[in-house]
Amino acid sequence: MSIIPGWLRALGKKAVSMPSAPLSVLRDEHVNLSVLTAVGDPLGTRWRSRSPWSAVVDQLSAARAEAAAAGVTVVTEAASITHSSGPAVILGVEGADVVGAEPDRLFELHEMGVRVLGLVHYSDNKLGTIGMSAFGGRGTRAVRGGRRSAGLSPLGKEVVAEMNRLDMLIDLAHADFATTMSVCEHSTAPVVSSHTGVTGAQDFPRFISDAEVEAIAATGGVIGLSPSRIGSYAMQDLDDFARHAAHVAQLVGVEHLCVGTDMNGVIGYLDGFDGPRDLPMLATALAHTGFDAAEVRGILGDNALRVLKTVLSHSGQPVPQHRVR
């Protein structure tokens, strides 16, 4: 979904080319399931005329409308994922700032069908702290200057517990080391880092350490490798992607690997990949690195599907309302 409005995206393209694709590409390229997210931090809400909460609601409404127009099903439970005919999406939010400001919003997001929630995006919030700022720096000035403690806050711990109870998947893609490690310690369900890379293969502020990889894997979760590039930073080509995959597989096992394209949310992709139609190119690169056919299938979908089914196993059942303090 194009979270950024047309006029702002057009203005941004004058400075940098951002790849974008409609949801219809899922059917065209035989992608069965994707996570479709709103942006809940100031990057996605501040420029809108209404409140941050209204901005998130508007984005989720637009996501449902775009899915309906493209003939894509929105699913909320494990059974629907299994039995959905044609492409499907799960709704998510990157940046739980509105939950940090008003904890009761977590239940409301669940009621609206949100099943994946990134605790932080490009700014610290009342739940946790970030690994990289929107300008590429490590963390935030508040944390570096000692004005804010890194990691999961007491409220963040309560939200993690409530997300576990509501069968919502916790995404740590933009979290820093302290937040990631604390979430993995407190969560009773698998967690993910949906679009990232690993510092064991290549140093970059958005990538996660071996310790974080091991902690996420210990929850039963997956690490989603993002085939994206930011100029001369992050992954550059398919060989880089395959090196990251090999490192994670050697460290914790191939069953903890998946792909997170961050479609419509990246400045650019690595050489050899230009969106979902090039997923076969990722498969070829993985095969050349030594992954067998079953392992490649796992990385391209089966592993993520396993985690989603595990976490969403009870999401279709009524959930009594319980307020986070």
Secondary structure in CASP SS format (residue, H / E / C, confidence):
PFRMAT SS
TARGET T0000
AUTHOR 0000-0000-0000
METHOD secondary structure of the structure
MODEL  1
M C 1.00
S C 1.00
I C 1.00
I C 1.00
P C 1.00
G H 1.00
W H 1.00
L H 1.00
R H 1.00
A H 1.00
L H 1.00
G H 1.00
K H 1.00
K C 1.00
A C 1.00
V C 1.00
S C 1.00
M C 1.00
P C 1.00
S C 1.00
A C 1.00
P C 1.00
L C 1.00
S H 1.00
V H 1.00
L H 1.00
R H 1.00
D H 1.00
E C 1.00
H C 1.00
V C 1.00
N C 1.00
L E 1.00
S E 1.00
V E 1.00
L E 1.00
T E 1.00
A E 1.00
V E 1.00
G C 1.00
D C 1.00
P H 1.00
L H 1.00
G H 1.00
T H 1.00
R C 1.00
W C 1.00
R C 1.00
S C 1.00
R C 1.00
S C 1.00
P H 1.00
W H 1.00
S H 1.00
A H 1.00
V H 1.00
V H 1.00
D H 1.00
Q H 1.00
L H 1.00
S H 1.00
A H 1.00
A H 1.00
R H 1.00
A H 1.00
E H 1.00
A H 1.00
A H 1.00
A H 1.00
A H 1.00
G C 1.00
V C 1.00
T E 1.00
V E 1.00
V C 1.00
T C 1.00
E C 1.00
A H 1.00
A H 1.00
S H 1.00
I H 1.00
T H 1.00
H H 1.00
S C 1.00
S C 1.00
G C 1.00
P C 1.00
A E 1.00
V E 1.00
I E 1.00
L E 1.00
G E 1.00
V E 1.00
E E 1.00
G C 1.00
A C 1.00
D H 1.00
V H 1.00
V H 1.00
G H 1.00
A H 1.00
E C 1.00
P C 1.00
D C 1.00
R H 1.00
L H 1.00
F H 1.00
E H 1.00
L H 1.00
H H 1.00
E H 1.00
M C 1.00
G C 1.00
V E 1.00
R E 1.00
V E 1.00
L E 1.00
G E 1.00
L C 1.00
V C 1.00
H C 1.00
Y C 1.00
S C 1.00
D C 1.00
N C 1.00
K C 1.00
L C 1.00
G C 1.00
T C 1.00
I E 1.00
G C 1.00
M E 1.00
S C 1.00
A C 1.00
F C 1.00
G C 1.00
G C 1.00
R E 1.00
G C 1.00
T C 1.00
R H 1.00
A H 1.00
V H 1.00
R H 1.00
G C 1.00
G C 1.00
R C 1.00
R C 1.00
S C 1.00
A C 1.00
G C 1.00
L C 1.00
S C 1.00
P H 1.00
L H 1.00
G H 1.00
K H 1.00
E H 1.00
V H 1.00
V H 1.00
A H 1.00
E H 1.00
M H 1.00
N H 1.00
R H 1.00
L H 1.00
D C 1.00
M C 1.00
L E 1.00
I E 1.00
D E 1.00
L C 1.00
A C 1.00
H C 1.00
A E 1.00
D C 1.00
F H 1.00
A H 1.00
T H 1.00
T H 1.00
M H 1.00
S H 1.00
V H 1.00
C H 1.00
E H 1.00
H H 1.00
S C 1.00
T C 1.00
A C 1.00
P C 1.00
V E 1.00
V E 1.00
S E 1.00
S E 1.00
H E 1.00
T E 1.00
G C 1.00
V E 1.00
T C 1.00
G C 1.00
A C 1.00
Q C 1.00
D C 1.00
F C 1.00
P C 1.00
R C 1.00
F C 1.00
I E 1.00
S C 1.00
D H 1.00
A H 1.00
E H 1.00
V H 1.00
E H 1.00
A H 1.00
I H 1.00
A H 1.00
A H 1.00
T C 1.00
G C 1.00
G C 1.00
V E 1.00
I E 1.00
G E 1.00
L E 1.00
S C 1.00
P C 1.00
S E 1.00
R E 1.00
I E 1.00
G C 1.00
S C 1.00
Y E 1.00
A E 1.00
M C 1.00
Q C 1.00
D E 1.00
L H 1.00
D H 1.00
D H 1.00
F H 1.00
A H 1.00
R H 1.00
H H 1.00
A H 1.00
A H 1.00
H H 1.00
V H 1.00
A H 1.00
Q H 1.00
L H 1.00
V H 1.00
G C 1.00
V H 1.00
E H 1.00
H H 1.00
L E 1.00
C E 1.00
V E 1.00
G C 1.00
T C 1.00
D C 1.00
M C 1.00
N C 1.00
G C 1.00
V C 1.00
I C 1.00
G C 1.00
Y E 1.00
L C 1.00
D E 1.00
G C 1.00
F C 1.00
D C 1.00
G C 1.00
P H 1.00
R H 1.00
D H 1.00
L H 1.00
P H 1.00
M H 1.00
L H 1.00
A H 1.00
T H 1.00
A H 1.00
L H 1.00
A H 1.00
H H 1.00
T H 1.00
G C 1.00
F C 1.00
D C 1.00
A H 1.00
A H 1.00
E H 1.00
V H 1.00
R H 1.00
G H 1.00
I H 1.00
L H 1.00
G H 1.00
D H 1.00
N H 1.00
A H 1.00
L H 1.00
R H 1.00
V H 1.00
L H 1.00
K H 1.00
T H 1.00
V H 1.00
L C 1.00
S C 1.00
H C 1.00
S C 1.00
G C 1.00
Q C 1.00
P C 1.00
V C 1.00
P C 1.00
Q C 1.00
H C 1.00
R C 1.00
V C 1.00
R C 1.00
END
